Amino acid sequence: MKTIDQIRKTPFDASRSRQQQDSLLPRHEKLLNALWQRMTQLFGHKWVSQEGEIRNERGEYSRNFLFWARKTAHLSDTQWRRGMDHVEYKVREAARQGGDDEWPPSYAAFLGFCDPRPGSQMYKSFEPLKLPDKGAQERAQEAGARALDEMKSLFNEETA
């Protein structure tokens, strides 16, 4: 496995970049473009200085854009909504408290915002199943045997 330094020193392969751009699904591409635009609106130069523009000088998607594309490819609509709502909530809350020093989230923080919070309905545990009552099982078997005997007797009476 390569170390981070080895990966960082690996030259950027433009042909791989083109393949990644071609593999973006149209819906995911639209979501990422919307994310980039919304983050630029919310954070301005902070977002651009941290993540860069959507496209590079050659008109191709930037490395950071493609990186975010790879990391967010698995998100559902609910997760996208949850993540963006959380980002906007943090910005509103910072402004409400008089601060303007809120920085945009990293991709990892954004992915964390997309997951449900512990304690939410999604994390509620199910009630454990109880073992059946032996007496109730025996009574149900006896009632079933009686009902079966009654059904059998119906057939016996017809043939008689």
C-alpha positions, 0 to 999 in steps of 0.5 A, a space after each residue: 500500500 502506498 503512503 500518502 507521500 508516495 501518492 502525493 508525489 505521483 504525477 497527475 495523470 490527465 487521461 485518468 482525470 478524463 476517464 473520471 469525468 466521463 464516468 460521472 453520472 449526470 445526476 451526481 454531476 448536477 448534485 456536485 455542481 449544486 454543492 460547489 455553487 452553494 458552498 461558494 455562496 455560503 463561504 465565498 473565498 474560503 471555499 474557493 481557497 480550500 477546494 478550488 474552482 469546479 474546472 481547471 485551466 483546461 476546462 476539465 473538472 478540477 482534482 478536488 471536484 473529482 475527489 469530492 465526486 468519488 467520495 460522495 458517489 454513494 450518498 442517497 438523496 436523503 443523505 445529500 439533503 441532511 448534509 447540506 441542511 447541516 452545513 447551512 445550519 452551522 453557518 446560520 448558527 455561527 451568524 446568530 452567535 455573532 461570528 463570521 469565522 465559520 469555515 467550509 467543511 472538508 469532504 470527511 466532515 461533510 460525509 459525517 453531516 450526511 449520516 444520521 446522528 446517534 440517538 436519531 430514529 435511525 439508530 433506535 434499537 428494536 425491542 428484543 423478541 421474547 421467547 414464546 410461552 410454553 403453555 401458550 404453545 401447548 394450548 395453541 397446539 391442542 386448539 389446532 388438533 381439535 380444529 383439525 379433528 373437527 375438519 376431518 369429521 366433516 369429511 367422514 360425515 359426508 362419506 357416510 
